[in-house]
Amino acid sequence: MIVYNTSVLAFVPLAVTAVYSATKAALHSYVLSQRFLLRDSGIRVLEVAPSWLRTELMNSQEAEQATPLDQFIAETLAVLGTDADEILVEAAKPLRANPGSQEHALVKGFNQQMLELFTSSHA
């Protein structure tokens, strides 16, 4: 089994962390390719894509919108016990859902919400 750690930012980029989002998107693409190439080998290729977590990263220990770390760990372990190839907690699922033709509106709205969150918490 091979496990990669990406991020929901692989699916919906955050403008203030554009390079981070881009590297996670590239890794997500690589995971999809590797999973396909190894499909008949007996090797599982998993992708853990965390949502925004309450950690010291981006000073989000107290952010209500961020997932508490213990909740993330519990949900991740529960999904790891299934046959899922993408390990997503509940908070990550709306961002993973394919927005189709609404992708630009979703990304713009997400970035606007995060910008407002960061500017209000740092004011």
C-alpha positions in Angstrom: 0.0 0.0 0.0 1.2 3.5 -0.9 -0.4 6.5 0.9 -0.1 10.1 -0.3 -1.1 13.2 1.7 -2.6 15.9 -0.4 -5.2 18.5 0.6 -8.6 19.7 -0.3 -6.6 22.6 -1.8 -5.7 20.1 -4.6 -9.4 20.4 -5.7 -10.2 24.0 -4.8 -7.1 26.3 -4.7 -6.6 28.9 -2.1 -5.2 32.0 -3.7 -3.0 33.1 -0.8 -1.3 29.7 -0.9 -1.3 29.3 -4.7 2.0 27.4 -4.9 1.0 25.0 -2.1 -2.4 24.4 -3.8 -0.7 23.8 -7.1 1.8 21.2 -5.6 -1.1 19.4 -4.0 -3.1 19.4 -7.3 0.0 18.0 -9.1 0.4 15.3 -6.4 -3.4 14.4 -6.8 -2.9 14.0 -10.5 0.2 11.8 -9.9 -1.8 9.7 -7.4 -4.6 9.1 -10.0 -2.0 8.1 -12.6 -0.1 5.8 -10.3 -3.3 4.2 -9.0 -4.2 3.4 -12.7 -0.8 2.1 -13.5 -0.7 -0.2 -10.4 -4.3 -1.3 -10.7 -3.4 -5.0 -11.5 -0.4 -5.2 -9.2 -2.1 -5.7 -5.9 -0.7 -2.5 -4.6 -3.3 0.0 -3.3 -2.7 3.7 -3.8 -4.5 5.9 -1.3 -4.8 9.6 -1.1 -5.5 11.3 2.2 -6.9 14.8 1.4 -7.3 16.7 4.7 -9.7 19.6 5.1 -8.7 22.7 7.0 -7.5 21.5 10.4 -7.1 23.3 13.7 -3.4 23.4 13.9 -0.6 26.1 14.1 -0.5 26.2 10.3 -2.0 29.5 9.3 -2.8 30.2 12.9 -6.0 28.2 12.9 -6.0 26.6 16.4 -9.2 28.5 17.3 -10.8 28.7 13.9 -14.4 27.4 14.2 -14.5 26.5 10.4 -11.4 24.3 10.8 -11.8 20.6 11.7 -10.5 19.7 15.2 -7.5 17.4 14.8 -9.0 14.6 17.0 -12.1 14.6 14.8 -10.0 14.5 11.6 -8.0 11.6 13.0 -11.1 9.6 14.0 -12.9 10.2 10.7 -9.7 9.4 8.7 -9.2 6.1 10.6 -12.8 5.1 9.9 -12.5 5.7 6.2 -9.1 3.9 6.1 -11.1 0.8 7.3 -13.1 0.8 4.0 -12.1 0.1 0.4 -12.1 3.9 -0.4 -9.1 5.1 -2.5 -9.6 8.7 -1.4 -9.6 9.3 2.3 -11.9 12.3 2.8 -13.5 13.5 6.1 -16.9 15.0 6.0 -15.6 18.6 5.9 -13.6 17.8 2.7 -16.4 16.2 0.7 -18.1 19.5 -0.4 -14.8 20.8 -1.8 -14.1 17.5 -3.5 -17.4 17.3 -5.3 -17.0 18.1 -8.9 -18.3 21.6 -9.4 -18.5 21.2 -13.2 -19.4 24.4 -15.0 -19.6 26.1 -11.6 -15.9 25.6 -10.8 -15.0 29.3 -11.1 -17.8 30.5 -8.9 -16.9 27.9 -6.3 -13.2 28.8 -6.3 -14.1 32.6 -6.2 -16.6 32.1 -3.4 -14.2 29.9 -1.4 -11.3 32.4 -1.7 -13.6 35.4 -0.8 -14.8 33.6 2.3 -11.2 32.7 3.4 -10.0 36.2 2.7 -12.8 37.6 4.8 -12.0 35.1 7.6 -8.3 36.0 7.6 -8.7 39.7 7.4 -11.2 39.8 10.2 -9.1 37.5 12.5 -6.0 39.6 11.9 -7.6 43.0 12.2 
